[in-house]
Amino acid sequence: MQNRDPRAMMRWLLPLIACSFLIIAPGASALDLLTNARICTPAKATPHKSLTIPAGIIALHKIKGKKIKYPRKMQREHIQGNVVVKAMISRQGTIKSAYVISGPEGLREPTLKVILTWRYTPYIYEGCPVTVDTVITTVFSLNENDMHQKR
């Protein structure tokens, strides 16, 4: 058996141990882990801009929030359609800001009110939680089979 310097062994072993405790961002490679490229540091913790993430990916990060209800008044008046909301999710997973891009007037406010209460697990990019932009589309249909939310 080869005799190795304990310090050299620790320089090789410590990054492996540290990486086992990380939340790994999608697309992280073994090389990234070994070189600690995806460990969040103060310099990386504040990216210059937010990322735009597709609605389907962000939907997987939703951990808390009520379902948006179809207002009875709008159902009685046969008002239906899609409400599209642009939202910014903070590094802590809260809705930092949101505004309606389009949708029937009577459905906008109730949709926005509920979306502002939603919570998400933070999105991790290069080992750090980041602010993300996304679009949330809610479909209001009088045909119950068509009623759903796209996040």
C-alpha positions in Angstrom: 0.0 0.0 0.0 1.3 3.4 -0.9 2.1 5.8 1.9 0.3 9.2 1.4 0.5 12.5 3.1 -2.6 13.0 5.3 -2.8 16.7 4.3 -2.9 15.7 0.6 -5.6 13.2 1.4 -7.7 15.8 3.2 -7.4 18.3 0.3 -8.9 15.6 -1.9 -11.5 14.3 0.6 -12.9 17.5 2.1 -14.5 18.8 -1.1 -16.2 15.4 -1.6 -17.6 15.5 1.9 -18.7 19.1 1.6 -20.5 18.3 -1.7 -22.5 15.6 -0.1 -24.3 18.3 1.9 -25.1 20.7 -1.0 -28.3 21.2 -2.8 -27.2 20.6 -6.3 -28.5 22.8 -9.1 -29.8 21.2 -12.3 -27.0 20.4 -14.6 -24.3 20.2 -11.9 -21.4 18.0 -13.0 -19.0 16.0 -11.0 -16.3 18.4 -11.9 -18.4 21.3 -10.6 -18.8 19.5 -7.3 -15.1 18.6 -6.9 -14.0 22.2 -7.7 -16.7 23.6 -5.4 -18.0 25.8 -8.3 -21.6 25.5 -7.1 -21.1 26.4 -3.5 -22.9 29.6 -2.7 -20.5 32.4 -1.6 -21.4 36.0 -0.7 -20.1 37.1 -4.2 -22.4 34.7 -5.9 -25.4 35.2 -3.6 -26.5 38.4 -5.3 -26.8 37.8 -9.0 -27.0 40.9 -11.2 -30.4 40.0 -12.5 -33.2 37.5 -12.0 -33.6 34.4 -14.1 -36.6 33.7 -16.3 -37.8 30.2 -15.5 -40.6 28.4 -17.5 -43.9 28.0 -15.7 -43.7 24.2 -15.7 -40.4 24.2 -13.8 -41.6 26.8 -11.2 -44.8 24.8 -10.6 -42.7 22.0 -9.2 -41.3 24.4 -6.6 -44.7 25.5 -5.2 -45.0 24.4 -1.6 -47.9 26.5 -0.3 -50.9 28.2 -1.7 -54.6 28.0 -2.1 -56.3 27.0 -5.3 -57.7 29.9 -7.3 -61.5 29.7 -7.2 -63.8 30.6 -10.0 -66.0 33.5 -8.7 -69.7 32.6 -8.7 -70.7 36.0 -10.0 -68.4 35.5 -13.1 -69.8 32.0 -13.6 -73.4 33.3 -13.5 -72.4 36.0 -16.1 -70.7 33.4 -18.3 -67.4 35.2 -18.0 -64.5 32.9 -18.9 -61.0 33.0 -20.2 -57.3 32.9 -19.2 -55.8 35.2 -16.6 -52.0 35.6 -17.3 -49.9 36.9 -14.4 -46.2 37.9 -14.5 -44.6 37.1 -11.1 -41.2 37.6 -9.5 -40.3 35.0 -6.8 -37.8 36.1 -4.3 -34.7 34.2 -3.1 -36.7 33.3 0.0 -39.6 31.8 -2.1 -42.2 34.5 -1.6 -43.9 36.4 -4.4 -42.0 39.6 -4.5 -44.2 41.3 -7.1 -46.9 40.2 -9.5 -49.1 41.9 -12.0 -51.8 40.8 -14.5 -50.8 40.8 -18.1 -54.2 39.8 -19.5 -57.5 38.3 -18.7 -61.2 39.1 -18.2 -61.6 42.1 -15.9 -63.7 40.3 -13.2 -61.3 37.4 -12.9 -58.0 39.4 -12.6 -58.3 40.7 -9.0 -59.3 37.3 -7.3 -56.5 35.5 -9.3 -53.8 38.0 -8.3 -54.9 38.1 -4.7 -54.4 34.3 -4.3 -51.2 34.2 -6.3 -49.6 36.8 -4.0 -50.0 34.3 -1.1 -48.2 31.4 -2.7 -44.9 30.2 -1.4 -42.1 28.3 -3.3 -38.9 26.5 -2.4 -36.1 28.8 -3.5 -34.8 28.2 -7.0 -31.1 27.2 -6.8 -28.8 28.4 -9.6 -25.0 27.7 -9.3 -25.5 26.7 -5.7 -27.3 29.9 -4.6 -31.0 30.8 -4.2 -31.9 33.3 -6.9 -34.8 35.6 -7.7 -36.8 34.3 -10.7 -39.4 35.7 -13.1 -42.2 33.5 -14.4 -45.6 33.6 -16.0 -48.6 31.9 -14.3 -51.7 31.2 -16.4 -55.0 30.3 -14.9 -57.8 29.0 -17.1 -61.4 29.8 -16.2 -63.9 27.8 -18.1 -67.6 27.1 -17.7 -66.8 23.5 -18.9 -65.4 21.9 -15.7 -63.3 19.5 -17.8 -61.4 22.5 -19.1 -60.8 24.2 -15.8 -57.2 24.1 -14.7 -54.1 26.1 -13.7 -50.9 26.3 -15.6 -48.1 27.4 -13.3 
